[in-house]
Amino acid sequence: MPVSEQKVERIIWLVTHHHTYTNIDGIDYQILIEADFLVNASESNFSKVSIENAKSRIFKTAAGCRLLESIFLREE
């Protein structure tokens, strides 16, 4: 399946910036940042405070917020 040069450039840019949580300039980047944080939080056992801070500072999508809450912030 052919992919435009513009899409290839965007994909390369997203991959190289997926640990940069500033200047999020598109929904594709927002989703990638949120997904990456979810994986990193799980693998590195982030504290509840770190996760709550990320929720308020980084997470913008409804789906990302729901996942973050259901995985890390639900009451036991």
HTML snippet that shows the backbone in 3Dmol.js (N, CA, C, O; Angstrom):
<script src="https://3Dmol.org/build/3Dmol-min.js"></script>
<div id="view" style="width:600px;height:400px;position:relative"></div>
<script>
const pdb = `
ATOM      1  N   MET A   1       0.837  -1.164   0.000  1.00  0.00           N
ATOM      2  CA  MET A   1       0.000   0.000   0.000  1.00  0.00           C
ATOM      3  C   MET A   1       0.895   1.245   0.000  1.00  0.00           C
ATOM      4  O   MET A   1       1.733   1.395   0.890  1.00  0.00           O
ATOM      5  N   PRO A   2       0.736   2.120  -0.962  1.00  0.00           N
ATOM      6  CA  PRO A   2       1.572   3.323  -1.023  1.00  0.00           C
ATOM      7  C   PRO A   2       1.233   4.303   0.109  1.00  0.00           C
ATOM      8  O   PRO A   2       0.074   4.461   0.492  1.00  0.00           O
ATOM      9  N   VAL A   3       2.257   4.941   0.619  1.00  0.00           N
ATOM     10  CA  VAL A   3       2.095   5.931   1.678  1.00  0.00           C
ATOM     11  C   VAL A   3       2.756   7.217   1.207  1.00  0.00           C
ATOM     12  O   VAL A   3       3.856   7.194   0.655  1.00  0.00           O
ATOM     13  N   SER A   4       2.085   8.328   1.426  1.00  0.00           N
ATOM     14  CA  SER A   4       2.629   9.607   0.970  1.00  0.00           C
ATOM     15  C   SER A   4       3.896   9.961   1.753  1.00  0.00           C
ATOM     16  O   SER A   4       4.094   9.525   2.887  1.00  0.00           O
ATOM     17  N   GLU A   5       4.732  10.753   1.119  1.00  0.00           N
ATOM     18  CA  GLU A   5       5.965  11.218   1.764  1.00  0.00           C
ATOM     19  C   GLU A   5       5.630  12.012   3.029  1.00  0.00           C
ATOM     20  O   GLU A   5       6.349  11.930   4.024  1.00  0.00           O
ATOM     21  N   GLN A   6       4.556  12.768   2.990  1.00  0.00           N
ATOM     22  CA  GLN A   6       4.131  13.554   4.147  1.00  0.00           C
ATOM     23  C   GLN A   6       3.797  12.642   5.332  1.00  0.00           C
ATOM     24  O   GLN A   6       4.171  12.941   6.466  1.00  0.00           O
ATOM     25  N   LYS A   7       3.105  11.546   5.078  1.00  0.00           N
ATOM     26  CA  LYS A   7       2.772  10.603   6.154  1.00  0.00           C
ATOM     27  C   LYS A   7       4.021   9.918   6.687  1.00  0.00           C
ATOM     28  O   LYS A   7       4.156   9.725   7.895  1.00  0.00           O
ATOM     29  N   VAL A   8       4.928   9.550   5.802  1.00  0.00           N
ATOM     30  CA  VAL A   8       6.184   8.926   6.229  1.00  0.00           C
ATOM     31  C   VAL A   8       6.949   9.879   7.132  1.00  0.00           C
ATOM     32  O   VAL A   8       7.459   9.473   8.176  1.00  0.00           O
ATOM     33  N   GLU A   9       7.032  11.143   6.738  1.00  0.00           N
ATOM     34  CA  GLU A   9       7.740  12.134   7.550  1.00  0.00           C
ATOM     35  C   GLU A   9       7.077  12.306   8.916  1.00  0.00           C
ATOM     36  O   GLU A   9       7.762  12.443   9.930  1.00  0.00           O
ATOM     37  N   ARG A  10       5.746  12.298   8.941  1.00  0.00           N
ATOM     38  CA  ARG A  10       5.031  12.440  10.214  1.00  0.00           C
ATOM     39  C   ARG A  10       5.298  11.241  11.122  1.00  0.00           C
ATOM     40  O   ARG A  10       5.527  11.406  12.320  1.00  0.00           O
ATOM     41  N   ILE A  11       5.271  10.054  10.562  1.00  0.00           N
ATOM     42  CA  ILE A  11       5.528   8.840  11.346  1.00  0.00           C
ATOM     43  C   ILE A  11       6.937   8.865  11.920  1.00  0.00           C
ATOM     44  O   ILE A  11       7.137   8.544  13.091  1.00  0.00           O
ATOM     45  N   ILE A  12       7.898   9.237  11.114  1.00  0.00           N
ATOM     46  CA  ILE A  12       9.284   9.331  11.592  1.00  0.00           C
ATOM     47  C   ILE A  12       9.373  10.351  12.720  1.00  0.00           C
ATOM     48  O   ILE A  12      10.012  10.099  13.742  1.00  0.00           O
ATOM     49  N   TRP A  13       8.733  11.499  12.536  1.00  0.00           N
ATOM     50  CA  TRP A  13       8.754  12.539  13.559  1.00  0.00           C
ATOM     51  C   TRP A  13       8.121  12.036  14.855  1.00  0.00           C
ATOM     52  O   TRP A  13       8.664  12.258  15.937  1.00  0.00           O
ATOM     53  N   LEU A  14       6.982  11.365  14.751  1.00  0.00           N
ATOM     54  CA  LEU A  14       6.308  10.837  15.941  1.00  0.00           C
ATOM     55  C   LEU A  14       7.188   9.841  16.687  1.00  0.00           C
ATOM     56  O   LEU A  14       7.300   9.901  17.911  1.00  0.00           O
ATOM     57  N   VAL A  15       7.802   8.942  15.959  1.00  0.00           N
ATOM     58  CA  VAL A  15       8.653   7.925  16.588  1.00  0.00           C
ATOM     59  C   VAL A  15       9.835   8.575  17.299  1.00  0.00           C
ATOM     60  O   VAL A  15      10.196   8.165  18.402  1.00  0.00           O
ATOM     61  N   THR A  16      10.432   9.574  16.683  1.00  0.00           N
ATOM     62  CA  THR A  16      11.612  10.195  17.292  1.00  0.00           C
ATOM     63  C   THR A  16      11.263  11.133  18.445  1.00  0.00           C
ATOM     64  O   THR A  16      12.145  11.484  19.229  1.00  0.00           O
ATOM     65  N   HIS A  17      10.006  11.546  18.570  1.00  0.00           N
ATOM     66  CA  HIS A  17       9.609  12.482  19.623  1.00  0.00           C
ATOM     67  C   HIS A  17       8.667  11.877  20.666  1.00  0.00           C
ATOM     68  O   HIS A  17       8.101  12.615  21.473  1.00  0.00           O
ATOM     69  N   HIS A  18       8.488  10.573  20.669  1.00  0.00           N
ATOM     70  CA  HIS A  18       7.456  10.006  21.538  1.00  0.00           C
ATOM     71  C   HIS A  18       7.762  10.082  23.035  1.00  0.00           C
ATOM     72  O   HIS A  18       6.912   9.717  23.847  1.00  0.00           O
ATOM     73  N   HIS A  19       8.936  10.539  23.412  1.00  0.00           N
ATOM     74  CA  HIS A  19       9.232  10.773  24.825  1.00  0.00           C
ATOM     75  C   HIS A  19       9.264  12.261  25.158  1.00  0.00           C
ATOM     76  O   HIS A  19       9.660  12.640  26.260  1.00  0.00           O
ATOM     77  N   THR A  20       8.856  13.095  24.227  1.00  0.00           N
ATOM     78  CA  THR A  20       8.818  14.538  24.435  1.00  0.00           C
ATOM     79  C   THR A  20       7.381  14.943  24.713  1.00  0.00           C
ATOM     80  O   THR A  20       6.533  14.889  23.823  1.00  0.00           O
ATOM     81  N   TYR A  21       7.107  15.345  25.939  1.00  0.00           N
ATOM     82  CA  TYR A  21       5.726  15.594  26.360  1.00  0.00           C
ATOM     83  C   TYR A  21       5.320  17.059  26.235  1.00  0.00           C
ATOM     84  O   TYR A  21       4.356  17.483  26.872  1.00  0.00           O
ATOM     85  N   THR A  22       6.028  17.833  25.435  1.00  0.00           N
ATOM     86  CA  THR A  22       5.679  19.236  25.216  1.00  0.00           C
ATOM     87  C   THR A  22       5.380  19.458  23.741  1.00  0.00           C
ATOM     88  O   THR A  22       5.773  18.667  22.883  1.00  0.00           O
ATOM     89  N   ASN A  23       4.682  20.540  23.468  1.00  0.00           N
ATOM     90  CA  ASN A  23       4.341  20.924  22.091  1.00  0.00           C
ATOM     91  C   ASN A  23       3.628  19.807  21.339  1.00  0.00           C
ATOM     92  O   ASN A  23       3.949  19.524  20.185  1.00  0.00           O
ATOM     93  N   ILE A  24       2.679  19.188  21.982  1.00  0.00           N
ATOM     94  CA  ILE A  24       1.897  18.128  21.337  1.00  0.00           C
ATOM     95  C   ILE A  24       0.998  18.797  20.305  1.00  0.00           C
ATOM     96  O   ILE A  24       0.126  19.595  20.649  1.00  0.00           O
ATOM     97  N   ASP A  25       1.219  18.463  19.039  1.00  0.00           N
ATOM     98  CA  ASP A  25       0.611  19.227  17.947  1.00  0.00           C
ATOM     99  C   ASP A  25      -0.422  18.475  17.120  1.00  0.00           C
ATOM    100  O   ASP A  25      -0.773  18.918  16.027  1.00  0.00           O
ATOM    101  N   GLY A  26      -0.904  17.373  17.610  1.00  0.00           N
ATOM    102  CA  GLY A  26      -1.917  16.646  16.851  1.00  0.00           C
ATOM    103  C   GLY A  26      -2.475  15.498  17.666  1.00  0.00           C
ATOM    104  O   GLY A  26      -1.858  15.045  18.631  1.00  0.00           O
ATOM    105  N   ILE A  27      -3.646  15.033  17.270  1.00  0.00           N
ATOM    106  CA  ILE A  27      -4.278  13.933  17.997  1.00  0.00           C
ATOM    107  C   ILE A  27      -3.441  12.663  17.903  1.00  0.00           C
ATOM    108  O   ILE A  27      -3.423  11.866  18.842  1.00  0.00           O
ATOM    109  N   ASP A  28      -2.749  12.464  16.784  1.00  0.00           N
ATOM    110  CA  ASP A  28      -1.890  11.286  16.652  1.00  0.00           C
ATOM    111  C   ASP A  28      -0.778  11.314  17.697  1.00  0.00           C
ATOM    112  O   ASP A  28      -0.466  10.296  18.315  1.00  0.00           O
ATOM    113  N   TYR A  29      -0.190  12.481  17.883  1.00  0.00           N
ATOM    114  CA  TYR A  29       0.883  12.646  18.864  1.00  0.00           C
ATOM    115  C   TYR A  29       0.326  12.498  20.285  1.00  0.00           C
ATOM    116  O   TYR A  29       0.955  11.863  21.131  1.00  0.00           O
ATOM    117  N   GLN A  30      -0.846  13.078  20.549  1.00  0.00           N
ATOM    118  CA  GLN A  30      -1.457  12.977  21.873  1.00  0.00           C
ATOM    119  C   GLN A  30      -1.713  11.521  22.239  1.00  0.00           C
ATOM    120  O   GLN A  30      -1.397  11.093  23.349  1.00  0.00           O
ATOM    121  N   ILE A  31      -2.278  10.769  21.322  1.00  0.00           N
ATOM    122  CA  ILE A  31      -2.569   9.353  21.576  1.00  0.00           C
ATOM    123  C   ILE A  31      -1.278   8.577  21.818  1.00  0.00           C
ATOM    124  O   ILE A  31      -1.219   7.737  22.716  1.00  0.00           O
ATOM    125  N   LEU A  32      -0.256   8.850  21.032  1.00  0.00           N
ATOM    126  CA  LEU A  32       1.032   8.167  21.199  1.00  0.00           C
ATOM    127  C   LEU A  32       1.643   8.479  22.562  1.00  0.00           C
ATOM    128  O   LEU A  32       2.133   7.574  23.238  1.00  0.00           O
ATOM    129  N   ILE A  33       1.621   9.740  22.972  1.00  0.00           N
ATOM    130  CA  ILE A  33       2.178  10.140  24.271  1.00  0.00           C
ATOM    131  C   ILE A  33       1.435   9.440  25.411  1.00  0.00           C
ATOM    132  O   ILE A  33       2.055   8.926  26.342  1.00  0.00           O
ATOM    133  N   GLU A  34       0.116   9.427  25.327  1.00  0.00           N
ATOM    134  CA  GLU A  34      -0.674   8.776  26.375  1.00  0.00           C
ATOM    135  C   GLU A  34      -0.410   7.275  26.418  1.00  0.00           C
ATOM    136  O   GLU A  34      -0.244   6.707  27.498  1.00  0.00           O
ATOM    137  N   ALA A  35      -0.370   6.640  25.272  1.00  0.00           N
ATOM    138  CA  ALA A  35      -0.107   5.196  25.226  1.00  0.00           C
ATOM    139  C   ALA A  35       1.285   4.884  25.763  1.00  0.00           C
ATOM    140  O   ALA A  35       1.463   3.928  26.518  1.00  0.00           O
ATOM    141  N   ASP A  36       2.258   5.681  25.380  1.00  0.00           N
ATOM    142  CA  ASP A  36       3.626   5.470  25.852  1.00  0.00           C
ATOM    143  C   ASP A  36       3.704   5.640  27.369  1.00  0.00           C
ATOM    144  O   ASP A  36       4.383   4.870  28.048  1.00  0.00           O
ATOM    145  N   PHE A  37       3.013   6.640  27.897  1.00  0.00           N
ATOM    146  CA  PHE A  37       3.012   6.830  29.346  1.00  0.00           C
ATOM    147  C   PHE A  37       2.392   5.632  30.053  1.00  0.00           C
ATOM    148  O   PHE A  37       2.915   5.178  31.071  1.00  0.00           O
ATOM    149  N   LEU A  38       1.290   5.118  29.530  1.00  0.00           N
ATOM    150  CA  LEU A  38       0.648   3.952  30.147  1.00  0.00           C
ATOM    151  C   LEU A  38       1.611   2.771  30.227  1.00  0.00           C
ATOM    152  O   LEU A  38       1.678   2.094  31.253  1.00  0.00           O
ATOM    153  N   VAL A  39       2.347   2.524  29.166  1.00  0.00           N
ATOM    154  CA  VAL A  39       3.314   1.422  29.148  1.00  0.00           C
ATOM    155  C   VAL A  39       4.439   1.696  30.138  1.00  0.00           C
ATOM    156  O   VAL A  39       4.798   0.823  30.929  1.00  0.00           O
ATOM    157  N   ASN A  40       4.997   2.904  30.097  1.00  0.00           N
ATOM    158  CA  ASN A  40       6.105   3.238  30.993  1.00  0.00           C
ATOM    159  C   ASN A  40       5.682   3.188  32.459  1.00  0.00           C
ATOM    160  O   ASN A  40       6.440   2.718  33.307  1.00  0.00           O
ATOM    161  N   ALA A  41       4.482   3.665  32.760  1.00  0.00           N
ATOM    162  CA  ALA A  41       3.997   3.643  34.144  1.00  0.00           C
ATOM    163  C   ALA A  41       3.874   2.218  34.653  1.00  0.00           C
ATOM    164  O   ALA A  41       4.175   1.938  35.813  1.00  0.00           O
ATOM    165  N   SER A  42       3.439   1.334  33.797  1.00  0.00           N
ATOM    166  CA  SER A  42       3.290  -0.069  34.179  1.00  0.00           C
ATOM    167  C   SER A  42       4.648  -0.740  34.360  1.00  0.00           C
ATOM    168  O   SER A  42       4.877  -1.443  35.344  1.00  0.00           O
ATOM    169  N   GLU A  43       5.536  -0.518  33.411  1.00  0.00           N
ATOM    170  CA  GLU A  43       6.856  -1.171  33.460  1.00  0.00           C
ATOM    171  C   GLU A  43       7.730  -0.633  34.582  1.00  0.00           C
ATOM    172  O   GLU A  43       8.545  -1.370  35.136  1.00  0.00           O
ATOM    173  N   SER A  44       7.571   0.648  34.927  1.00  0.00           N
ATOM    174  CA  SER A  44       8.457   1.286  35.905  1.00  0.00           C
ATOM    175  C   SER A  44       7.806   1.511  37.262  1.00  0.00           C
ATOM    176  O   SER A  44       8.405   2.125  38.145  1.00  0.00           O
ATOM    177  N   ASN A  45       6.583   1.019  37.433  1.00  0.00           N
ATOM    178  CA  ASN A  45       5.875   1.166  38.710  1.00  0.00           C
ATOM    179  C   ASN A  45       5.863   2.612  39.208  1.00  0.00           C
ATOM    180  O   ASN A  45       6.281   2.892  40.331  1.00  0.00           O
ATOM    181  N   PHE A  46       5.381   3.523  38.365  1.00  0.00           N
ATOM    182  CA  PHE A  46       5.292   4.931  38.747  1.00  0.00           C
ATOM    183  C   PHE A  46       4.423   5.079  39.995  1.00  0.00           C
ATOM    184  O   PHE A  46       3.487   4.309  40.207  1.00  0.00           O
ATOM    185  N   SER A  47       4.740   6.063  40.804  1.00  0.00           N
ATOM    186  CA  SER A  47       3.957   6.325  42.014  1.00  0.00           C
ATOM    187  C   SER A  47       2.578   6.871  41.643  1.00  0.00           C
ATOM    188  O   SER A  47       2.364   7.371  40.538  1.00  0.00           O
ATOM    189  N   LYS A  48       1.658   6.762  42.588  1.00  0.00           N
ATOM    190  CA  LYS A  48       0.307   7.291  42.367  1.00  0.00           C
ATOM    191  C   LYS A  48       0.361   8.796  42.126  1.00  0.00           C
ATOM    192  O   LYS A  48      -0.389   9.315  41.299  1.00  0.00           O
ATOM    193  N   VAL A  49       1.230   9.496  42.831  1.00  0.00           N
ATOM    194  CA  VAL A  49       1.371  10.946  42.651  1.00  0.00           C
ATOM    195  C   VAL A  49       1.834  11.264  41.230  1.00  0.00           C
ATOM    196  O   VAL A  49       1.305  12.180  40.600  1.00  0.00           O
ATOM    197  N   SER A  50       2.810  10.522  40.725  1.00  0.00           N
ATOM    198  CA  SER A  50       3.291  10.733  39.354  1.00  0.00           C
ATOM    199  C   SER A  50       2.181  10.501  38.339  1.00  0.00           C
ATOM    200  O   SER A  50       2.045  11.245  37.368  1.00  0.00           O
ATOM    201  N   ILE A  51       1.406   9.481  38.573  1.00  0.00           N
ATOM    202  CA  ILE A  51       0.309   9.156  37.655  1.00  0.00           C
ATOM    203  C   ILE A  51      -0.771  10.232  37.716  1.00  0.00           C
ATOM    204  O   ILE A  51      -1.305  10.625  36.679  1.00  0.00           O
ATOM    205  N   GLU A  52      -1.098  10.711  38.902  1.00  0.00           N
ATOM    206  CA  GLU A  52      -2.093  11.782  39.028  1.00  0.00           C
ATOM    207  C   GLU A  52      -1.599  13.068  38.368  1.00  0.00           C
ATOM    208  O   GLU A  52      -2.375  13.777  37.728  1.00  0.00           O
ATOM    209  N   ASN A  53      -0.306  13.367  38.522  1.00  0.00           N
ATOM    210  CA  ASN A  53       0.267  14.543  37.861  1.00  0.00           C
ATOM    211  C   ASN A  53       0.189  14.411  36.346  1.00  0.00           C
ATOM    212  O   ASN A  53      -0.155  15.366  35.650  1.00  0.00           O
ATOM    213  N   ALA A  54       0.505  13.237  35.844  1.00  0.00           N
ATOM    214  CA  ALA A  54       0.429  13.006  34.397  1.00  0.00           C
ATOM    215  C   ALA A  54      -1.002  13.155  33.908  1.00  0.00           C
ATOM    216  O   ALA A  54      -1.243  13.698  32.830  1.00  0.00           O
ATOM    217  N   LYS A  55      -1.939  12.679  34.693  1.00  0.00           N
ATOM    218  CA  LYS A  55      -3.349  12.792  34.291  1.00  0.00           C
ATOM    219  C   LYS A  55      -3.739  14.254  34.121  1.00  0.00           C
ATOM    220  O   LYS A  55      -4.425  14.605  33.161  1.00  0.00           O
ATOM    221  N   SER A  56      -3.313  15.095  35.031  1.00  0.00           N
ATOM    222  CA  SER A  56      -3.700  16.506  34.942  1.00  0.00           C
ATOM    223  C   SER A  56      -2.869  17.289  33.925  1.00  0.00           C
ATOM    224  O   SER A  56      -3.368  18.253  33.344  1.00  0.00           O
ATOM    225  N   ARG A  57      -1.627  16.900  33.702  1.00  0.00           N
ATOM    226  CA  ARG A  57      -0.754  17.665  32.816  1.00  0.00           C
ATOM    227  C   ARG A  57      -0.684  17.135  31.392  1.00  0.00           C
ATOM    228  O   ARG A  57      -0.538  17.920  30.455  1.00  0.00           O
ATOM    229  N   ILE A  58      -0.786  15.822  31.207  1.00  0.00           N
ATOM    230  CA  ILE A  58      -0.514  15.213  29.905  1.00  0.00           C
ATOM    231  C   ILE A  58      -1.766  14.667  29.233  1.00  0.00           C
ATOM    232  O   ILE A  58      -1.976  14.878  28.039  1.00  0.00           O
ATOM    233  N   PHE A  59      -2.586  13.975  29.990  1.00  0.00           N
ATOM    234  CA  PHE A  59      -3.715  13.259  29.385  1.00  0.00           C
ATOM    235  C   PHE A  59      -4.829  14.223  28.985  1.00  0.00           C
ATOM    236  O   PHE A  59      -5.272  15.049  29.783  1.00  0.00           O
ATOM    237  N   LYS A  60      -5.271  14.103  27.739  1.00  0.00           N
ATOM    238  CA  LYS A  60      -6.326  14.964  27.195  1.00  0.00           C
ATOM    239  C   LYS A  60      -7.480  14.164  26.601  1.00  0.00           C
ATOM    240  O   LYS A  60      -8.616  14.640  26.597  1.00  0.00           O
ATOM    241  N   THR A  61      -7.215  12.961  26.101  1.00  0.00           N
ATOM    242  CA  THR A  61      -8.281  12.195  25.452  1.00  0.00           C
ATOM    243  C   THR A  61      -9.125  11.483  26.502  1.00  0.00           C
ATOM    244  O   THR A  61      -8.622  11.053  27.540  1.00  0.00           O
ATOM    245  N   ALA A  62     -10.407  11.370  26.213  1.00  0.00           N
ATOM    246  CA  ALA A  62     -11.310  10.675  27.136  1.00  0.00           C
ATOM    247  C   ALA A  62     -10.890   9.220  27.306  1.00  0.00           C
ATOM    248  O   ALA A  62     -10.898   8.695  28.419  1.00  0.00           O
ATOM    249  N   ALA A  63     -10.526   8.572  26.212  1.00  0.00           N
ATOM    250  CA  ALA A  63     -10.118   7.160  26.282  1.00  0.00           C
ATOM    251  C   ALA A  63      -8.846   7.003  27.101  1.00  0.00           C
ATOM    252  O   ALA A  63      -8.741   6.077  27.905  1.00  0.00           O
ATOM    253  N   GLY A  64      -7.879   7.890  26.908  1.00  0.00           N
ATOM    254  CA  GLY A  64      -6.640   7.819  27.670  1.00  0.00           C
ATOM    255  C   GLY A  64      -6.879   8.014  29.156  1.00  0.00           C
ATOM    256  O   GLY A  64      -6.311   7.299  29.983  1.00  0.00           O
ATOM    257  N   CYS A  65      -7.722   8.984  29.496  1.00  0.00           N
ATOM    258  CA  CYS A  65      -8.049   9.220  30.911  1.00  0.00           C
ATOM    259  C   CYS A  65      -8.751   8.021  31.527  1.00  0.00           C
ATOM    260  O   CYS A  65      -8.445   7.628  32.653  1.00  0.00           O
ATOM    261  N   ARG A  66      -9.688   7.439  30.795  1.00  0.00           N
ATOM    262  CA  ARG A  66     -10.392   6.257  31.314  1.00  0.00           C
ATOM    263  C   ARG A  66      -9.424   5.102  31.542  1.00  0.00           C
ATOM    264  O   ARG A  66      -9.485   4.433  32.574  1.00  0.00           O
ATOM    265  N   LEU A  67      -8.532   4.866  30.582  1.00  0.00           N
ATOM    266  CA  LEU A  67      -7.557   3.779  30.744  1.00  0.00           C
ATOM    267  C   LEU A  67      -6.646   4.033  31.938  1.00  0.00           C
ATOM    268  O   LEU A  67      -6.420   3.137  32.752  1.00  0.00           O
ATOM    269  N   LEU A  68      -6.124   5.244  32.043  1.00  0.00           N
ATOM    270  CA  LEU A  68      -5.240   5.587  33.156  1.00  0.00           C
ATOM    271  C   LEU A  68      -5.947   5.349  34.489  1.00  0.00           C
ATOM    272  O   LEU A  68      -5.379   4.751  35.402  1.00  0.00           O
ATOM    273  N   GLU A  69      -7.171   5.815  34.593  1.00  0.00           N
ATOM    274  CA  GLU A  69      -7.928   5.633  35.832  1.00  0.00           C
ATOM    275  C   GLU A  69      -8.216   4.165  36.115  1.00  0.00           C
ATOM    276  O   GLU A  69      -8.064   3.706  37.247  1.00  0.00           O
ATOM    277  N   SER A  70      -8.628   3.433  35.097  1.00  0.00           N
ATOM    278  CA  SER A  70      -9.002   2.030  35.333  1.00  0.00           C
ATOM    279  C   SER A  70      -7.800   1.150  35.652  1.00  0.00           C
ATOM    280  O   SER A  70      -7.933   0.164  36.377  1.00  0.00           O
ATOM    281  N   ILE A  71      -6.643   1.489  35.126  1.00  0.00           N
ATOM    282  CA  ILE A  71      -5.447   0.675  35.370  1.00  0.00           C
ATOM    283  C   ILE A  71      -4.751   1.077  36.667  1.00  0.00           C
ATOM    284  O   ILE A  71      -4.333   0.214  37.438  1.00  0.00           O
ATOM    285  N   PHE A  72      -4.622   2.384  36.914  1.00  0.00           N
ATOM    286  CA  PHE A  72      -3.757   2.849  37.998  1.00  0.00           C
ATOM    287  C   PHE A  72      -4.454   3.567  39.145  1.00  0.00           C
ATOM    288  O   PHE A  72      -3.897   3.628  40.241  1.00  0.00           O
ATOM    289  N   LEU A  73      -5.637   4.107  38.941  1.00  0.00           N
ATOM    290  CA  LEU A  73      -6.226   4.967  39.963  1.00  0.00           C
ATOM    291  C   LEU A  73      -7.525   4.430  40.541  1.00  0.00           C
ATOM    292  O   LEU A  73      -8.206   5.133  41.288  1.00  0.00           O
ATOM    293  N   ARG A  74      -7.869   3.229  40.215  1.00  0.00           N
ATOM    294  CA  ARG A  74      -9.109   2.679  40.779  1.00  0.00           C
ATOM    295  C   ARG A  74      -8.888   2.351  42.258  1.00  0.00           C
ATOM    296  O   ARG A  74      -7.790   1.992  42.682  1.00  0.00           O
ATOM    297  N   GLU A  75      -9.942   2.485  43.004  1.00  0.00           N
ATOM    298  CA  GLU A  75      -9.875   2.181  44.438  1.00  0.00           C
ATOM    299  C   GLU A  75      -9.856   0.672  44.626  1.00  0.00           C
ATOM    300  O   GLU A  75     -10.625  -0.052  43.994  1.00  0.00           O
ATOM    301  N   GLU A  76      -8.995   0.216  45.476  1.00  0.00           N
ATOM    302  CA  GLU A  76      -8.870  -1.226  45.754  1.00  0.00           C
ATOM    303  C   GLU A  76      -9.867  -1.650  46.800  1.00  0.00           C
ATOM    304  O   GLU A  76      -9.915  -2.824  47.168  1.00  0.00           O
TER     305      GLU A  76
END
`;
const viewer = $3Dmol.createViewer("view");
viewer.addModel(pdb, "pdb");
viewer.setStyle({}, {cartoon: {color: "spectrum"}});
viewer.zoomTo();
viewer.render();
</script>
